[in-house]
Amino acid sequence: MPLGKIQLQIVSKLVEMGRLDGDQRSALAIRPEDLSGDALDKLLQEDFKVTAFQCLVAKARALNLSPFNVAHYRVTPQTFERIPQEFCQENLVLPVGQVGEMLLVAFANPFEVTLPTKIQEMTGKTVVRLLAREKDIRDKFSKGQDRAAGFDDVVSQIGAEYGHEGEGELKEDDVTEESGPIIQLANRIIEDAYFSGTSDIHVEPQEKEVIVRNRIDGVCHEMLRLPKKVGPALVARLKIMCNLDISERRLPQDGRIVFKQYTKKNLDLDLRVSTAPLNHGEGVVMRILDKQKTTLPLPALGFSEENLGKYRECIRQPYGMILHCGPTGSGKSMTLYSALNEINTPDIVIRTAEDPIEYTLPGLNQMQMHRQIGLTFASALRAFLRQDPDIILVGEIRDKETAGIAVEAALTGHLLISTLHTNDAPGTVARLVDMGVEPFMISSSLLCVCAQRLMRRVCKTCRVAYTPEGRELEIIEKALGWSGQIFKHNPKGCPKCGGSGYKGRVGIHELMVTNEELADAINKEAESAELKKIAMKAGMKTLHQDSLLKVKEGLTTIEEAIANVPPDM
């Protein structure tokens, strides 16, 4: 098709769209051969006041393609999962979405006929071509390098309003929690964190600025630096969102943000908020609770086949106590919910006491704790015992009173599931004794203790196979009695893992199931080390052994295993 004919078609489409009239069309039709693509765009935009996007729509219609406004598309590391960034930059294409087996790709040059075939061979997907402006695609590659690109517009507004320059003249009263950019910034921080798979957002005031960090897959990443004066207004805005006292800056406060009240986007998430007075101002930590996220089935949590079998047997017992232990963020809640989901049937009554309710599950009766009015785990447990439950979940055993009632419940025909903060499974018994629970009560009520941690999964796309040597080989042989090829992460990473070499997390578990010998040892108040030996003799795999099993299976790396759990003595 001659070039002049396409230019005339573009002009005809603009007439159809009502952007040009008949006279303007006649004026343009006199000399089509002079108008190359760029020259026509320039003429239309300067002399006929047609916008750049209207030109794109007309061009797309003339070529029978769909137009795509790349300027509104946000580039993330996941954009280049299927097509490498270098290839996109070189050929001026941009993958902008996927629908089933079809890959939507924006092209700057619609006449490049070999490119779609190349992309199809590379990805194994059917390519759907969209037409975009060359300038927009080039802009995306120049801006795509900036990690905080999503914040650019809001930060520049804040810079303009409360600028970095001349900060000395800025009065505290000038920056308020009701100003537009602050409201936008608070929303953007939360939205950006949610879309990047963050579990916790940290807003930390420093001497000269405010730093925002996000914990993704267990590791904190710095996302944003803001002018110092913005800190108090941002914290006040977050406090307003969870109905806290903004005038009280000397005491820690806890609250909850129901985020769908503050956003037009379809995000159904809550945030558990904790503020604390720090040396350079108030800091905030927000834990994201995604209500749309469903629980995972138990096999997807990383249990080895042996542990999964034992654990499933325990959760189907008619009564007794099952405890999960590990630090904050080790996946205890998710495991508990997954277990409850598996045994939740219409003929069983399940009551839960939680602080806060992290996920709402159909068929469960969940109770939110409220310490200010005296609704504690202990009082909730007492109430539950009069409500004819089969299974009781208590969010956490924190004190002697809760521990005592929990053991009582387990001894009186209820299955009680709860969490505790200890390092390993055998140490849980000593912790309960410390709380004042009699050893004979523990031995007769305890079904099993599951200690757990979360380790980062090594990226399957770019992981590097190697044979361990020296100290690494020694550690693996001692723990598993096995040697062979394992994987390490690629320090450069790839688009799929965002350049980190790791993607997602997997659980490791130490499952101590009570048996007769163990019950005798608990009654005799044996030390944790002694309990550990007895449990291992009965087949318990320690956290260290389980972590190295995940290394052997190629799920994670030996660096990650050693960083999470120290080797057994």
Solvent accessible surface area in square Angstrom, and as a share of the most:
residue,aa,sasa,rsa
1,M,152,0.68
2,P,93,0.58
3,L,95,0.47
4,G,23,0.22
5,K,109,0.46
6,I,9,0.05
7,Q,7,0.03
8,L,66,0.33
9,Q,58,0.26
10,I,5,0.02
11,V,3,0.02
12,S,26,0.17
13,K,52,0.22
14,L,0,0.00
15,V,41,0.23
16,E,126,0.57
17,M,55,0.25
18,G,59,0.57
19,R,81,0.29
20,L,9,0.04
21,D,78,0.40
22,G,46,0.44
23,D,117,0.61
24,Q,54,0.24
25,R,101,0.37
26,S,67,0.43
27,A,52,0.40
28,L,7,0.03
29,A,43,0.33
30,I,138,0.70
31,R,105,0.38
32,P,27,0.17
33,E,134,0.60
34,D,88,0.45
35,L,13,0.07
36,S,56,0.36
37,G,29,0.28
38,D,122,0.63
39,A,42,0.33
40,L,1,0.00
41,D,31,0.16
42,K,126,0.53
43,L,35,0.17
44,L,0,0.00
45,Q,62,0.28
46,E,97,0.44
47,D,94,0.49
48,F,38,0.16
49,K,145,0.61
50,V,3,0.01
51,T,73,0.43
52,A,25,0.19
53,F,80,0.33
54,Q,48,0.21
55,C,4,0.02
56,L,7,0.04
57,V,18,0.10
58,A,0,0.00
59,K,49,0.21
60,A,0,0.00
61,R,125,0.46
62,A,16,0.13
63,L,40,0.20
64,N,141,0.72
65,L,33,0.16
66,S,60,0.39
67,P,48,0.30
68,F,56,0.23
69,N,43,0.22
70,V,0,0.00
71,A,55,0.42
72,H,159,0.71
73,Y,46,0.17
74,R,109,0.40
75,V,28,0.16
76,T,52,0.30
77,P,76,0.48
78,Q,82,0.36
79,T,16,0.09
80,F,8,0.04
81,E,67,0.30
82,R,108,0.39
83,I,0,0.00
84,P,60,0.38
85,Q,48,0.21
86,E,124,0.56
87,F,36,0.15
88,C,0,0.00
89,Q,87,0.38
90,E,146,0.66
91,N,43,0.22
92,L,26,0.13
93,V,0,0.00
94,L,0,0.00
95,P,8,0.05
96,V,18,0.10
97,G,30,0.28
98,Q,80,0.36
99,V,84,0.48
100,G,59,0.56
101,E,117,0.53
102,M,82,0.37
103,L,6,0.03
104,L,43,0.21
105,V,0,0.00
106,A,0,0.00
107,F,2,0.01
108,A,18,0.14
109,N,76,0.39
110,P,17,0.11
111,F,110,0.46
112,E,61,0.27
113,V,117,0.67
114,T,74,0.43
115,L,7,0.04
116,P,23,0.15
117,T,78,0.45
118,K,100,0.43
119,I,0,0.00
120,Q,78,0.35
121,E,139,0.63
122,M,80,0.36
123,T,21,0.12
124,G,63,0.60
125,K,23,0.10
126,T,69,0.40
127,V,20,0.12
128,V,48,0.27
129,R,75,0.27
130,L,18,0.09
131,L,2,0.01
132,A,3,0.02
133,R,72,0.26
134,E,83,0.37
135,K,118,0.50
136,D,11,0.06
137,I,0,0.00
138,R,131,0.48
139,D,49,0.25
140,K,31,0.13
141,F,9,0.04
142,S,83,0.54
143,K,122,0.52
144,G,30,0.29
145,Q,118,0.53
146,D,67,0.35
147,R,154,0.56
148,A,22,0.17
149,A,34,0.26
150,G,8,0.08
151,F,5,0.02
152,D,65,0.34
153,D,76,0.39
154,V,1,0.00
155,V,35,0.20
156,S,71,0.46
157,Q,78,0.35
158,I,1,0.00
159,G,19,0.19
160,A,93,0.72
161,E,92,0.41
162,Y,5,0.02
163,G,20,0.19
164,H,104,0.47
165,E,152,0.68
166,G,45,0.43
167,E,46,0.21
168,G,79,0.76
169,E,142,0.64
170,L,31,0.15
171,K,137,0.58
172,E,95,0.43
173,D,116,0.60
174,D,73,0.38
175,V,12,0.07
176,T,55,0.32
177,E,37,0.17
178,E,111,0.50
179,S,21,0.14
180,G,42,0.40
181,P,9,0.05
182,I,0,0.00
183,I,51,0.26
184,Q,81,0.36
185,L,0,0.00
186,A,0,0.00
187,N,24,0.12
188,R,57,0.21
189,I,3,0.02
190,I,0,0.00
191,E,14,0.06
192,D,10,0.05
193,A,0,0.00
194,Y,47,0.18
195,F,121,0.50
196,S,45,0.29
197,G,52,0.50
198,T,11,0.06
199,S,29,0.19
200,D,13,0.07
201,I,0,0.00
202,H,30,0.14
203,V,2,0.01
204,E,33,0.15
205,P,12,0.08
206,Q,70,0.31
207,E,119,0.53
208,K,161,0.68
209,E,50,0.23
210,V,2,0.01
211,I,18,0.09
212,V,1,0.01
213,R,85,0.31
214,N,3,0.02
215,R,85,0.31
216,I,37,0.19
217,D,38,0.20
218,G,29,0.28
219,V,55,0.32
220,C,35,0.21
221,H,51,0.23
222,E,72,0.32
223,M,21,0.10
224,L,13,0.06
225,R,117,0.43
226,L,2,0.01
227,P,4,0.02
228,K,58,0.25
229,K,56,0.24
230,V,0,0.00
231,G,5,0.05
232,P,56,0.35
233,A,6,0.05
234,L,0,0.00
235,V,6,0.04
236,A,10,0.08
237,R,22,0.08
238,L,3,0.02
239,K,2,0.01
240,I,52,0.26
241,M,5,0.02
242,C,9,0.05
243,N,141,0.72
244,L,33,0.16
245,D,75,0.39
246,I,63,0.32
247,S,92,0.60
248,E,32,0.15
249,R,137,0.50
250,R,189,0.69
251,L,106,0.53
252,P,91,0.57
253,Q,29,0.13
254,D,101,0.52
255,G,19,0.18
256,R,75,0.27
257,I,0,0.00
258,V,49,0.28
259,F,0,0.00
260,K,114,0.48
261,Q,128,0.57
262,Y,61,0.23
263,T,20,0.12
264,K,211,0.89
265,K,104,0.44
266,N,136,0.70
267,L,11,0.05
268,D,37,0.19
269,L,1,0.00
270,D,4,0.02
271,L,0,0.00
272,R,75,0.27
273,V,1,0.01
274,S,51,0.33
275,T,1,0.01
276,A,37,0.29
277,P,55,0.35
278,L,90,0.45
279,N,135,0.69
280,H,65,0.29
281,G,34,0.33
282,E,22,0.10
283,G,6,0.05
284,V,1,0.01
285,V,57,0.33
286,M,0,0.00
287,R,45,0.17
288,I,20,0.10
289,L,4,0.02
290,D,23,0.12
291,K,75,0.32
292,Q,87,0.38
293,K,102,0.43
294,T,110,0.64
295,T,15,0.08
296,L,82,0.41
297,P,88,0.55
298,L,0,0.00
299,P,72,0.45
300,A,47,0.37
301,L,20,0.10
302,G,12,0.12
303,F,16,0.07
304,S,25,0.16
305,E,163,0.73
306,E,81,0.36
307,N,3,0.01
308,L,20,0.10
309,G,42,0.40
310,K,56,0.24
311,Y,0,0.00
312,R,79,0.29
313,E,118,0.53
314,C,7,0.04
315,I,2,0.01
316,R,138,0.50
317,Q,66,0.29
318,P,99,0.62
319,Y,123,0.47
320,G,3,0.03
321,M,0,0.00
322,I,0,0.00
323,L,0,0.00
324,H,0,0.00
325,C,0,0.00
326,G,1,0.01
327,P,63,0.40
328,T,95,0.55
329,G,39,0.38
330,S,4,0.02
331,G,19,0.18
332,K,20,0.08
333,S,38,0.25
334,M,29,0.13
335,T,2,0.01
336,L,6,0.03
337,Y,7,0.03
338,S,3,0.02
339,A,0,0.00
340,L,0,0.00
341,N,71,0.36
342,E,51,0.23
343,I,13,0.06
344,N,38,0.20
345,T,60,0.35
346,P,146,0.92
347,D,120,0.62
348,I,53,0.27
349,V,54,0.31
350,I,0,0.00
351,R,43,0.16
352,T,0,0.00
353,A,0,0.00
354,E,7,0.03
355,D,47,0.24
356,P,14,0.09
357,I,30,0.15
358,E,27,0.12
359,Y,27,0.10
360,T,91,0.53
361,L,20,0.10
362,P,114,0.72
363,G,63,0.60
364,L,19,0.10
365,N,68,0.35
366,Q,43,0.19
367,M,52,0.23
368,Q,71,0.32
369,M,9,0.04
370,H,85,0.38
371,R,142,0.52
372,Q,157,0.70
373,I,134,0.68
374,G,47,0.45
375,L,49,0.24
376,T,51,0.29
377,F,15,0.06
378,A,4,0.03
379,S,37,0.24
380,A,0,0.00
381,L,0,0.00
382,R,103,0.38
383,A,27,0.21
384,F,1,0.01
385,L,55,0.27
386,R,189,0.69
387,Q,79,0.35
388,D,117,0.60
389,P,7,0.05
390,D,62,0.32
391,I,9,0.05
392,I,0,0.00
393,L,5,0.03
394,V,0,0.00
395,G,20,0.19
396,E,34,0.15
397,I,4,0.02
398,R,95,0.35
399,D,69,0.36
400,K,134,0.57
401,E,87,0.39
402,T,2,0.01
403,A,0,0.00
404,G,27,0.26
405,I,17,0.08
406,A,0,0.00
407,V,1,0.00
408,E,92,0.41
409,A,0,0.00
410,A,1,0.01
411,L,71,0.35
412,T,88,0.51
413,G,42,0.41
414,H,25,0.11
415,L,3,0.02
416,L,0,0.00
417,I,0,0.00
418,S,0,0.00
419,T,7,0.04
420,L,1,0.00
421,H,85,0.38
422,T,18,0.10
423,N,118,0.60
424,D,37,0.19
425,A,0,0.00
426,P,1,0.01
427,G,17,0.16
428,T,0,0.00
429,V,8,0.05
430,A,48,0.37
431,R,89,0.33
432,L,0,0.00
433,V,53,0.30
434,D,116,0.60
435,M,17,0.08
436,G,44,0.42
437,V,11,0.06
438,E,95,0.43
439,P,17,0.11
440,F,123,0.51
441,M,50,0.22
442,I,0,0.00
443,S,13,0.09
444,S,76,0.49
445,S,3,0.02
446,L,6,0.03
447,L,37,0.18
448,C,0,0.00
449,V,0,0.00
450,C,0,0.00
451,A,0,0.00
452,Q,3,0.01
453,R,32,0.12
454,L,46,0.23
455,M,0,0.00
456,R,55,0.20
457,R,68,0.25
458,V,5,0.03
459,C,4,0.02
460,K,148,0.63
461,T,91,0.53
462,C,18,0.11
463,R,76,0.28
464,V,59,0.34
465,A,47,0.36
466,Y,45,0.17
467,T,86,0.50
468,P,2,0.02
469,E,136,0.61
470,G,57,0.55
471,R,150,0.55
472,E,54,0.24
473,L,52,0.26
474,E,102,0.46
475,I,17,0.09
476,I,2,0.01
477,E,79,0.35
478,K,157,0.67
479,A,16,0.12
480,L,41,0.21
481,G,70,0.67
482,W,69,0.24
483,S,58,0.37
484,G,24,0.23
485,Q,114,0.51
486,I,1,0.00
487,F,48,0.20
488,K,82,0.35
489,H,49,0.22
490,N,38,0.20
491,P,110,0.69
492,K,177,0.75
493,G,13,0.12
494,C,23,0.14
495,P,52,0.33
496,K,86,0.37
497,C,11,0.07
498,G,39,0.38
499,G,36,0.34
500,S,46,0.30
501,G,0,0.00
502,Y,14,0.05
503,K,86,0.37
504,G,28,0.27
505,R,74,0.27
506,V,3,0.02
507,G,3,0.03
508,I,0,0.00
509,H,1,0.00
510,E,3,0.02
511,L,2,0.01
512,M,1,0.00
513,V,54,0.31
514,T,32,0.18
515,N,57,0.29
516,E,144,0.65
517,E,83,0.37
518,L,0,0.00
519,A,21,0.16
520,D,70,0.36
521,A,9,0.07
522,I,2,0.01
523,N,72,0.37
524,K,163,0.69
525,E,119,0.53
526,A,31,0.24
527,E,135,0.60
528,S,40,0.26
529,A,64,0.50
530,E,80,0.36
531,L,3,0.01
532,K,48,0.20
533,K,138,0.58
534,I,15,0.08
535,A,5,0.04
536,M,71,0.32
537,K,153,0.65
538,A,59,0.46
539,G,27,0.26
540,M,11,0.05
541,K,62,0.26
542,T,1,0.00
543,L,6,0.03
544,H,8,0.03
545,Q,32,0.14
546,D,0,0.00
547,S,0,0.00
548,L,1,0.01
549,L,34,0.17
550,K,6,0.02
551,V,0,0.00
552,K,82,0.35
553,E,106,0.47
554,G,2,0.01
555,L,41,0.20
556,T,0,0.00
557,T,0,0.00
558,I,4,0.02
559,E,82,0.37
560,E,17,0.08
561,A,0,0.00
562,I,61,0.31
563,A,87,0.67
564,N,47,0.24
565,V,12,0.07
566,P,100,0.63
567,P,47,0.29
568,D,38,0.20
569,M,224,1.00
